[in-house]
């Protein structure tokens, strides 16, 4: 059969082109569109990098300012000094991947009442978004600690985004902390066994979009000691938490933790077990302590860098007689193959 030539009606009055020529022209136009899309994507990434570099530079500047304000040993502690080096390299352009986030603590005196420690965790886009802040002090009982952190969060929300304000937060604490601290030893926490609803044992299963912050992870461990609860925290993406103990203790722990700044955190399941037939809180515990788990795979890269080995996590749950909750979290049974597959779920 002779070659078929299709005459295309030109829109501008130019001569019609053959089918092969038209196909080549269409392919060239498609390549141009793809090139433009790629160029737009590269420009967006360049803009994102530039904006991120600007916020990182602001964070480094603020850290230098705080170091000048708190020069004494033990006053300003950077949790991971390598994060400062990474952020500096990112700002200078020698590091292209986003750097680690800055975590640090500031310890300072508040009048004659005692010492406060402010834990700071900075998202990479701070100061355009709020930082994670938490205040602790030996001079604060549990109720006072909850109140001062709640009021601090309210104060932070009144500050204008885009401005550095960790120094402003410290000044607010120095001016207001004495109102929350009481010196009378009798105002300290009563033993946690004397909490409300002592006849109910509660176990909370909590899901978080992610748990990366070293400050949050440390604070959860310390808060668990304060509240006399047991369980575990599995950091990474997603983040899994179990906390168990007397009903009022777990409620207090959860109320304080969920008030922190999270992308998403939710109570997935709640178990309530009345004490009966001589049972005690300790006899109902599945976990002897509150601990942070580490099930990082041997090889990590790219999107899986922060994902834990869910097969090992399932085995941990089996060992503690609670493997059934795996399905509550991930919607699949917890057999090793299914557990490993769940690692890729968001």
C-alpha positions as CSV (number, residue, x, y, z in Angstrom):
1,X,0.0,0.0,0.0
2,X,1.3,3.4,-0.9
3,X,2.2,5.6,2.0
4,X,-0.8,7.4,3.4
5,X,-0.4,11.2,3.7
6,X,-2.8,13.0,5.9
7,X,-3.2,16.6,5.2
8,X,-3.8,18.7,8.3
9,X,-5.6,22.0,8.0
10,X,-3.2,24.6,9.3
11,X,-4.7,27.2,11.6
12,X,-2.5,30.0,10.3
13,X,-2.7,29.4,6.7
14,X,0.7,27.7,6.4
15,X,1.0,24.6,4.2
16,X,-0.4,21.3,5.6
17,X,2.1,18.9,7.0
18,X,2.4,15.1,6.6
19,X,1.5,12.7,9.5
20,X,5.1,12.0,10.4
21,X,6.0,15.6,10.4
22,X,2.9,16.4,12.5
23,X,3.8,13.6,15.0
24,X,7.3,15.0,15.3
25,X,6.0,18.5,15.8
26,X,3.6,17.1,18.5
27,X,6.5,15.2,20.2
28,X,8.6,18.4,20.1
29,X,5.8,20.4,21.7
30,X,5.4,17.7,24.4
31,X,9.1,17.7,25.1
32,X,9.0,21.5,25.4
33,X,6.1,21.2,27.8
34,X,7.9,18.6,29.9
35,X,11.0,20.8,29.9
36,X,9.0,23.7,31.1
37,X,7.4,21.6,33.8
38,X,10.8,20.4,34.9
39,X,12.1,24.0,34.8
40,X,9.2,25.1,36.9
41,X,9.9,22.3,39.4
42,X,13.5,23.2,39.6
43,X,12.6,26.9,40.2
44,X,10.2,25.8,42.9
45,X,12.9,23.7,44.6
46,X,15.3,26.6,44.3
47,X,12.8,28.9,45.9
48,X,12.1,26.4,48.6
49,X,15.8,26.0,49.2
50,X,16.3,29.7,49.3
51,X,13.4,30.3,51.7
52,X,14.6,27.4,53.9
53,X,18.1,28.8,53.9
54,X,16.8,32.1,55.0
55,X,14.9,30.6,58.0
56,X,17.9,28.5,58.9
57,X,20.1,31.6,58.8
58,X,17.7,33.3,61.2
59,X,17.8,30.3,63.5
60,X,21.6,30.4,63.6
61,X,21.6,34.1,64.2
62,X,19.2,33.7,67.1
63,X,21.3,30.8,68.6
64,X,24.4,33.1,68.5
65,X,22.4,35.8,70.3
66,X,21.2,33.3,72.9
67,X,24.8,32.1,73.4
68,X,25.8,35.7,74.2
69,X,22.9,36.0,76.6
70,X,23.6,32.7,78.4
71,X,27.4,32.3,78.2
72,X,27.9,30.2,81.4
73,X,28.4,26.5,81.3
74,X,25.1,24.6,81.5
75,X,22.9,27.6,80.6
76,X,22.6,26.9,76.9
77,X,22.9,23.3,75.7
78,X,22.5,22.3,72.1
79,X,21.2,18.7,72.1
80,X,23.0,17.7,68.8
81,X,25.9,20.0,68.0
82,X,26.2,18.4,64.5
83,X,22.9,19.9,63.6
84,X,24.4,23.4,63.9
85,X,27.2,22.3,61.5
86,X,24.7,20.8,59.1
87,X,22.5,24.0,59.1
88,X,25.6,26.2,58.5
89,X,26.6,24.1,55.5
90,X,23.0,24.2,54.2
91,X,23.0,28.0,54.5
92,X,26.4,28.3,52.8
93,X,25.2,26.0,49.9
94,X,27.6,23.1,50.5
95,X,24.8,20.9,51.8
96,X,21.8,20.4,49.5
97,X,19.5,18.2,51.6
98,X,17.5,19.8,54.4
99,X,19.6,19.9,57.6
100,X,18.7,18.4,61.0
101,X,16.5,20.5,63.2
102,X,17.8,22.5,66.1
103,X,17.0,21.2,69.6
104,X,18.4,23.0,72.7
105,X,17.7,23.9,76.3
106,X,18.1,27.1,78.2
107,X,18.5,27.1,82.0
108,X,18.0,30.3,83.8
109,X,17.2,31.8,87.2
110,X,13.7,33.2,87.9
111,X,14.0,35.8,90.7
112,X,14.6,34.1,94.1
113,X,12.2,31.2,93.5
114,X,14.4,28.7,91.6
115,X,15.6,27.6,88.2
116,X,13.7,27.0,85.0
117,X,14.7,25.0,82.0
118,X,13.2,25.9,78.6
119,X,13.3,23.1,76.0
120,X,13.3,24.3,72.4
121,X,12.6,22.4,69.3
122,X,12.7,24.4,66.1
123,X,10.9,23.3,62.9
124,X,13.1,24.2,59.8
125,X,10.6,26.9,58.8
126,X,10.7,28.7,62.2
127,X,10.2,31.6,62.7
128,X,7.4,31.4,60.1
129,X,5.7,28.8,62.3
130,X,5.6,28.3,66.0
131,X,8.4,26.3,67.7
132,X,7.9,23.5,70.2
133,X,8.5,24.8,73.7
134,X,8.3,23.1,77.1
135,X,9.1,24.4,80.5
136,X,10.2,22.3,83.5
137,X,11.5,23.1,87.0
138,X,12.0,21.3,90.3
139,X,10.0,24.2,91.8
140,X,6.9,23.3,89.8
141,X,4.4,20.5,90.8
142,X,2.5,18.8,88.1
143,X,-0.5,21.2,88.1
144,X,1.8,24.2,88.0
145,X,3.9,22.7,85.2
146,X,0.7,22.2,83.2
147,X,-0.5,25.7,83.8
148,X,2.7,27.5,83.0
149,X,3.2,25.5,79.7
150,X,-0.4,26.2,78.8
151,X,-0.1,30.0,79.4
152,X,3.3,30.0,77.6
153,X,1.6,28.5,74.5
154,X,-1.1,31.1,74.7
155,X,1.6,33.8,74.9
156,X,3.4,32.4,71.9
157,X,0.3,32.5,69.8
158,X,0.1,36.3,70.4
159,X,3.5,36.8,68.9
160,X,3.8,37.8,65.2
161,X,5.0,35.0,63.0
162,X,8.3,35.7,61.1
163,X,10.0,37.3,64.0
164,X,12.6,35.6,66.3
165,X,11.1,35.3,69.7
166,X,12.9,32.7,71.8
167,X,14.6,35.6,73.7
168,X,11.1,37.2,74.1
169,X,9.8,33.9,75.5
170,X,12.7,33.7,78.0
171,X,11.9,37.3,79.1
172,X,8.3,36.4,79.6
173,X,9.2,33.4,81.7
174,X,11.6,35.5,83.8
175,X,8.8,38.0,84.4
176,X,6.0,35.5,85.1
177,X,7.5,32.3,86.4
178,X,7.4,33.3,90.1
179,X,3.6,33.3,89.9
180,X,3.6,29.6,89.2
181,X,6.3,28.4,91.6
182,X,5.6,27.8,95.2
183,X,8.3,27.1,97.7
184,X,6.2,25.3,100.3
185,X,7.2,21.6,100.0
186,X,3.6,20.6,100.8
187,X,2.5,21.9,97.5
188,X,4.6,19.3,95.7
189,X,2.8,16.4,94.0
190,X,1.3,13.8,96.2
191,X,2.4,10.2,95.4
192,X,0.7,9.2,92.2
193,X,-1.0,6.3,93.8
194,X,-3.3,8.7,95.6
195,X,-4.8,9.9,92.4
196,X,-8.4,10.0,91.5
197,X,-10.3,6.9,90.3
198,X,-7.8,4.4,91.9
199,X,-10.1,1.5,91.0
200,X,-9.6,1.9,87.2
201,X,-6.6,0.9,85.2
202,X,-6.2,2.6,81.8
203,X,-4.1,1.9,78.7
204,X,-3.9,4.4,75.9
205,X,-2.7,3.6,72.4
206,X,-1.7,6.8,70.6
207,X,-0.8,7.5,67.0
208,X,1.3,10.4,65.7
209,X,2.1,11.4,62.2
210,X,5.8,11.4,63.2
211,X,8.0,11.7,66.3
212,X,11.4,13.2,65.5
213,X,12.1,15.9,68.1
214,X,14.7,14.8,70.6
215,X,13.2,17.3,73.0
216,X,9.7,15.8,72.8
217,X,11.2,12.3,73.1
218,X,13.1,13.2,76.2
219,X,10.2,15.1,77.8
220,X,7.9,12.1,77.2
221,X,10.3,9.9,79.2
222,X,10.6,12.4,82.0
223,X,6.9,13.1,82.2
224,X,6.2,9.3,82.4
225,X,8.4,9.2,85.5
226,X,6.5,12.2,87.0
227,X,3.1,10.6,86.3
228,X,4.2,7.0,87.3
229,X,3.0,5.5,84.0
230,X,4.6,2.8,81.9
231,X,4.6,1.9,78.2
232,X,6.7,2.9,75.3
233,X,7.3,5.4,72.5
234,X,8.3,4.3,69.0
235,X,9.8,7.4,67.3
236,X,10.0,7.9,63.5
237,X,7.2,8.0,60.9
238,X,4.6,7.1,62.0
239,X,5.1,7.5,65.8
240,X,3.4,5.0,68.1
241,X,2.9,5.5,71.8
242,X,1.4,3.3,74.6
243,X,0.9,4.7,78.1
244,X,-0.7,2.7,80.9
245,X,-1.4,3.2,84.6
246,X,-4.0,4.5,87.0
247,X,-6.7,6.3,85.1
248,X,-6.0,9.8,86.4
249,X,-2.2,9.4,85.8
250,X,-2.6,8.4,82.2
251,X,-5.2,11.1,81.6
252,X,-2.8,13.7,83.1
253,X,0.1,12.5,80.9
254,X,-2.0,12.5,77.8
255,X,-3.5,15.9,78.4
256,X,0.0,17.4,78.7
257,X,1.6,15.6,75.8
258,X,-1.2,16.3,73.3
259,X,-1.0,20.0,74.1
260,X,2.5,20.1,72.6
261,X,2.8,21.2,69.0
262,X,2.2,18.2,66.7
263,X,1.5,17.9,63.0
264,X,-1.1,15.2,63.9
265,X,-1.6,13.1,67.1
266,X,-4.6,11.2,68.1
267,X,-5.9,8.6,70.6
268,X,-6.3,5.4,68.6
269,X,-7.6,3.1,71.3
270,X,-8.4,3.3,75.0
271,X,-8.6,0.3,77.4
272,X,-10.2,0.6,80.8
273,X,-9.9,-2.2,83.3
274,X,-11.7,-2.1,86.6
275,X,-9.6,-3.4,89.5
276,X,-11.3,-6.5,90.9
277,X,-10.6,-9.7,92.7
278,X,-7.5,-8.3,94.4
279,X,-5.9,-7.0,91.2
280,X,-3.5,-4.1,91.4
281,X,-2.3,-1.5,89.0
282,X,1.1,-3.2,88.8
283,X,-0.4,-6.6,88.1
284,X,-2.3,-5.2,85.1
285,X,0.7,-3.5,83.5
286,X,2.0,-5.0,80.2
287,X,5.2,-2.9,80.6
288,X,7.5,-2.5,83.6
289,X,8.8,0.9,82.6
290,X,8.2,3.7,80.0
291,X,10.9,3.4,77.4
292,X,11.8,4.6,73.9
293,X,12.0,1.8,71.3
294,X,14.6,1.7,68.5
295,X,13.8,-0.6,65.6
296,X,15.7,1.2,62.9
297,X,16.5,-1.1,59.9
298,X,20.1,-1.9,59.1
299,X,19.9,0.0,55.8
300,X,18.1,3.4,55.7
301,X,17.8,5.9,52.8
302,X,15.5,8.4,51.2
303,X,11.9,8.3,52.3
304,X,12.5,5.3,54.6
305,X,15.2,7.1,56.6
306,X,12.8,7.6,59.6
307,X,10.7,4.5,59.3
308,X,11.1,1.7,61.9
309,X,11.2,-2.0,61.2
310,X,7.5,-2.9,61.8
311,X,8.3,-6.6,61.8
312,X,10.4,-6.2,64.8
313,X,7.8,-3.9,66.3
314,X,5.2,-6.6,65.9
315,X,7.5,-9.1,67.6
316,X,7.8,-6.6,70.5
317,X,4.0,-6.4,70.8
318,X,3.8,-10.2,70.7
319,X,6.3,-10.5,73.5
320,X,4.2,-8.1,75.6
321,X,0.9,-9.9,74.8
322,X,-0.7,-7.0,72.9
323,X,-0.1,-7.9,69.3
324,X,-3.8,-7.4,68.4
325,X,-3.3,-3.6,68.5
326,X,-1.2,-3.8,65.3
327,X,-4.3,-4.2,63.3
328,X,-5.9,-1.2,65.1
329,X,-3.0,1.0,63.9
330,X,-2.4,-0.3,60.4
331,X,-5.5,-2.2,59.3
332,X,-3.6,-5.4,58.7
333,X,-2.9,-8.5,60.8
334,X,0.4,-8.4,62.4
335,X,2.0,-11.4,60.8
336,X,5.7,-10.6,60.0
337,X,5.2,-10.2,56.3
338,X,2.2,-7.9,56.8
339,X,4.0,-6.0,59.5
340,X,7.0,-5.4,57.2
341,X,4.6,-4.1,54.5
342,X,3.0,-1.7,57.0
343,X,6.4,0.1,57.2
344,X,5.5,1.9,54.0
345,X,2.2,3.2,55.2
346,X,1.8,6.9,56.1
